């Protein structure tokens, strides 16, 4: 805030403390002791509101004088690939530019006590929130009612002209902090050269965390007697931050020239929130919220090598500082706070487009330890790329010289519909084979279903591609399969070669021993999931395989519980003298399995796993959080809050969930592993044709080699009646809604337990149900499940295993796998 002297006309300026905390969360906070509340009567308050000038991420002196920051790095061959200068714009470059609205549009005023309960800011006439439609000129006097209080909070939001929801309505502070909106409105405002009508749509916000409302209608600091009173104008801050990057790229390595082809701003919060909700460290938004990647629009990066510039509007993204980072060259993934936003430059070798440099620049102010982006702040970076050698010592740069997945890859593994592979791992397999146990004997059998489809009019397997992948942590982190060479060339991740000179470019593969599919996944990730597929001569998918990227690698042989090491853990259920093989400690596709409730929500989310329609081999993304929700409507073309997102082969393009209201043949469903089908109780037009049931592992079974979908009877030992009857008692260690799951003893004699995450399930084409409330685990028999969780109708725990008349094969549930053989 700008401090002004006491000669301002009465009624235009307000008495409040210097540096009251605003939308920058807890910055500029004054420590003070709260006095007891007053008599809570309503008083009339006159205010004058204006717009705060945007701040700059450089230090105060540079911001005033319009110069460059002194914080810079020295470039050097082989050590540093680039240097970054933090800049402010010279005042002369801003002359005449429209940077604020011409008034406050759709003004909402909220008053809260220190617990976040809403007080009366409207005199009780129409709710507690003061709302003024239309335009209020900046600086004009505005009068509204507030509740007299010795220490309250005040939130003022100007939503912008034409806001879709101009009147936010009555809300607690926590509810207001949850209000978000799409970035479409702000994306429609040019970052420079905006018209007045365009800039009028920008929201502006002010949050005063400690205010005293006096009986005579004045606003003061609660500790006015000790700090004194200062007349200040209430200045609202621009909701968006602006990130501008300028660059000069001139790189030649070994006589080969490189050209910039792409600029991305990654791990950016997906939505704008009017009011942040910081955690105890002042960090927001939460890492469990949704994030996205921004691309340049209508801008030719390649045509602007030597003098490029581009700007983005971004939401605030405040992360923890890392004091260990003392220079730019240490601003790398390993040192950045989780969820930190960063710029990615991609440069391509002019002679060989597969060879690339990937440069990463984390955002923040001029302090190397800082990784935060704050509202109403301009971040201006001038980046100079000048290296003449591969900068092997600069870990901000990745040099990509991909080899085909088939090269130096002779790790032939048995074929299943799911392959477990560690980050950086490589393997190959015969797509026309399938391994399972028959009569206690391990057998490799031809996949007769795939051979039949390939041998018909579809022309056999001609190519392979990556279909989708997840990121390491929900919407943040690295794509776990990797980034393909190009839209049409995926050979660095998945490749196919004929056996013994068989030429797939001339003849397609139609049977076993004709070809091998090769796969190599990205290293240096914490794991996740992906899907690769084989395509027919017409470009349609013939068959697809789930790639479970994980360090989890339990032995599919041996008949005992293994608890250490964790990545080998498997559980032999022993309650009630049960006799069965060990089971995995997690759902298929989960990053982690637990023996108790993880403390952090981000860790609990690692137990989610993927979901399956009954009898299908192809996985679908499940939920990601356990915010208890009976129903969530699924967005058709945008990410849905609370659900896991899939990303494309380029590593950043969001893939929307796809559902069709019909039932189809197994072959049609296999052509479309991204589509979930719903029509009545079945997704399949011939339900008996697609099933996991039987004593031997089904050709559609989604478990890795050596494992099979567990039967209902495999869950009986968790129930005290050893039959899993409806709502019968279980060997329960821990359960409540806040846990995000249930912990059950599988070996009560030795107090050994396992955590079942309440993932909810996709119940139809447009809804996900019971997230955080229950989990329905598919069993091998048709429509059979193990259920644990909370029954919404009566608010009581619910447990059952057996044939599920409540569950349709079109429902998408998680599952666990049990060993096929001792």
HELIX and SHEET records of a PDB file:
HELIX    1   1 UNK A   60  UNK A   65  1                                   6    
HELIX    2   2 UNK A   91  UNK A   94  5                                   4    
HELIX    3   3 UNK A  173  UNK A  177  1                                   5    
HELIX    4   4 UNK A  184  UNK A  187  1                                   4    
HELIX    5   5 UNK A  196  UNK A  199  1                                   4    
HELIX    6   6 UNK A  224  UNK A  227  1                                   4    
HELIX    7   7 UNK A  328  UNK A  330  5                                   3    
HELIX    8   8 UNK A  333  UNK A  335  5                                   3    
HELIX    9   9 UNK A  448  UNK A  455  1                                   8    
HELIX   10  10 UNK A  499  UNK A  501  5                                   3    
HELIX   11  11 UNK A  566  UNK A  568  5                                   3    
HELIX   12  12 UNK A  575  UNK A  577  5                                   3    
HELIX   13  13 UNK A  601  UNK A  604  1                                   4    
HELIX   14  14 UNK A  605  UNK A  607  5                                   3    
HELIX   15  15 UNK A  666  UNK A  671  1                                   6    
HELIX   16  16 UNK A  687  UNK A  689  5                                   3    
HELIX   17  17 UNK A  712  UNK A  718  5                                   7    
HELIX   18  18 UNK A  737  UNK A  739  5                                   3    
HELIX   19  19 UNK A  748  UNK A  750  5                                   3    
SHEET    1   A 3 UNK A   3  UNK A   4  0                                        
SHEET    2   A 3 UNK A 230  UNK A 232 -1                                        
SHEET    3   A 3 UNK A  14  UNK A  16 -1                                        
SHEET    1   B 7 UNK A 118  UNK A 119  0                                        
SHEET    2   B 7 UNK A 104  UNK A 112 -1                                        
SHEET    3   B 7 UNK A 149  UNK A 158 -1                                        
SHEET    4   B 7 UNK A 204  UNK A 213 -1                                        
SHEET    5   B 7 UNK A 234  UNK A 238 -1                                        
SHEET    6   B 7 UNK A  42  UNK A  51  1                                        
SHEET    7   B 7 UNK A 141  UNK A 147 -1                                        
SHEET    1   C 3 UNK A  55  UNK A  56  0                                        
SHEET    2   C 3 UNK A 377  UNK A 385  1                                        
SHEET    3   C 3 UNK A  82  UNK A  87 -1                                        
SHEET    1   D 4 UNK A  55  UNK A  56  0                                        
SHEET    2   D 4 UNK A 377  UNK A 385  1                                        
SHEET    3   D 4 UNK A 241  UNK A 249  1                                        
SHEET    4   D 4 UNK A 308  UNK A 314 -1                                        
SHEET    1   E 3 UNK A 118  UNK A 119  0                                        
SHEET    2   E 3 UNK A 104  UNK A 112 -1                                        
SHEET    3   E 3 UNK A 130  UNK A 136 -1                                        
SHEET    1   F 5 UNK A 118  UNK A 119  0                                        
SHEET    2   F 5 UNK A 104  UNK A 112 -1                                        
SHEET    3   F 5 UNK A 149  UNK A 158 -1                                        
SHEET    4   F 5 UNK A 204  UNK A 213 -1                                        
SHEET    5   F 5 UNK A 219  UNK A 220 -1                                        
SHEET    1   G 2 UNK A 180  UNK A 181  0                                        
SHEET    2   G 2 UNK A 272  UNK A 273 -1                                        
SHEET    1   H 3 UNK A 251  UNK A 253  0                                        
SHEET    2   H 3 UNK A 256  UNK A 269 -1                                        
SHEET    3   H 3 UNK A 291  UNK A 295 -1                                        
SHEET    1   I 5 UNK A 251  UNK A 253  0                                        
SHEET    2   I 5 UNK A 256  UNK A 269 -1                                        
SHEET    3   I 5 UNK A 342  UNK A 349 -1                                        
SHEET    4   I 5 UNK A 355  UNK A 362 -1                                        
SHEET    5   I 5 UNK A 397  UNK A 401 -1                                        
SHEET    1   J 4 UNK A 418  UNK A 421  0                                        
SHEET    2   J 4 UNK A 541  UNK A 549  1                                        
SHEET    3   J 4 UNK A 528  UNK A 535 -1                                        
SHEET    4   J 4 UNK A 463  UNK A 469 -1                                        
SHEET    1   K 3 UNK A 426  UNK A 429  0                                        
SHEET    2   K 3 UNK A 515  UNK A 520 -1                                        
SHEET    3   K 3 UNK A 494  UNK A 498 -1                                        
SHEET    1   L 2 UNK A 433  UNK A 438  0                                        
SHEET    2   L 2 UNK A 441  UNK A 446 -1                                        
SHEET    1   M 2 UNK A 471  UNK A 473  0                                        
SHEET    2   M 2 UNK A 476  UNK A 479 -1                                        
SHEET    1   N 2 UNK A 570  UNK A 571  0                                        
SHEET    2   N 2 UNK A 583  UNK A 584 -1                                        
SHEET    1   O 2 UNK A 612  UNK A 613  0                                        
SHEET    2   O 2 UNK A 812  UNK A 813 -1                                        
SHEET    1   P 3 UNK A 629  UNK A 633  0                                        
SHEET    2   P 3 UNK A 767  UNK A 771 -1                                        
SHEET    3   P 3 UNK A 761  UNK A 764 -1                                        
SHEET    1   Q 2 UNK A 646  UNK A 647  0                                        
SHEET    2   Q 2 UNK A 654  UNK A 655 -1                                        
SHEET    1   R 2 UNK A 658  UNK A 660  0                                        
SHEET    2   R 2 UNK A 675  UNK A 677  1                                        
SHEET    1   S 2 UNK A 707  UNK A 709  0                                        
SHEET    2   S 2 UNK A 817  UNK A 819 -1                                        
SHEET    1   T 3 UNK A 732  UNK A 736  0                                        
SHEET    2   T 3 UNK A 741  UNK A 747 -1                                        
SHEET    3   T 3 UNK A 752  UNK A 757 -1                                        
SHEET    1   U 3 UNK A 774  UNK A 778  0                                        
SHEET    2   U 3 UNK A 784  UNK A 791 -1                                        
SHEET    3   U 3 UNK A 796  UNK A 803 -1                                        
END                                                                             
